[in-house]
Amino acid sequence: MRSIGIRSEDERTRKRILILLIFIVLIVLTFVISVNIGAIRLSPSELLQTIIGNGTAQQELILFEFRLPRIIISMLVGAGLAVSGCILQGVARNPLAEPGILGITTGAGLMVVLALAYYPVGESIPVGLLPFLSLIGGISTAIIIYMLAYDRHNGLLPNRLVLNGIAVAAGLNAILLVVSLQLPEQKYDVLAVWMAGRIWGAEWRFVFTLLPWMIILLPYIFLKARTLDVLTFGDEVATGLGVSVEKERLKVVAASVGLASACISVSGGIAFVGLIGPHLARKLIGPNHRFLLPLSAVAGALLLLAADTIGKAILQPSEIPAGIVVAIIGAPYFLYLLSKS
């Protein structure tokens, strides 16, 4: 019996690894397609030659300065938002929880928008400052929502968490609208691009700004996989298993907020990635966070890269912001989940 159980677990592990590899292959294919969206196309052979340093000056300029930074930002932001959503769904024990719906990304974005709006005209705001500003907004919003959703006798109430998050997000969006109406035309254009969810930080300096946050927070979150598994069983069970519930919950939620805030600071107001990515991963491989977190990251990276690619391809030479493409997919899916909850 024991050997049968071990063999069954090995089969599940192989299946999970296979699914992960399939997603990685899909990302590579989407990457090749995305590189070729534009007036000048690069065949797979030209792409390979350019990557290894044998391309023309024009091909290197197109790939390394215009298209590659945007693709990398899309993948990093998609992965970060999906992992952040996976954490929030596990901690809140609510399938509707995700940074956009809970208002965390709106709070983080509000600080970035205020900085962009009121920074002296003609001067460029330091890019490295943006994640810290968005972190202040994200954490402040998370604290407000957490306090509103917490009950002294019953702990964190999942349904109240989502409803309060939606209400807080609506209020923050109203503040964003008021701010936007007071801006001069030049700054309003920047704000409009950000609010639409277009990958506006499509430069290497934005990549290098986001990368340290991903390198620090993602491994920490992956190491907390077992803790997230225990928290999904509820406070009483987690306490009985020896977990300091409030302490561990605050740690993983802070990591989730930090990850989402850093992503939003370079991508704009993108929602639903943190909802769809974890749900898709959970349906494919189950609730074990040791596998769920990596697959959520890969699924989120694929989703946002595909959305950005579709947005660039539909109305060439114009484009639809990736945030709008994701919303077209995510809004009906959110309503479907709401009807099932």
Order of alpha helices (4+ residues) and beta strands (2+ residues): alpha-alpha-alpha-alpha-alpha-alpha-beta-beta-alpha-alpha-alpha-alpha-alpha-alpha-alpha-alpha-alpha
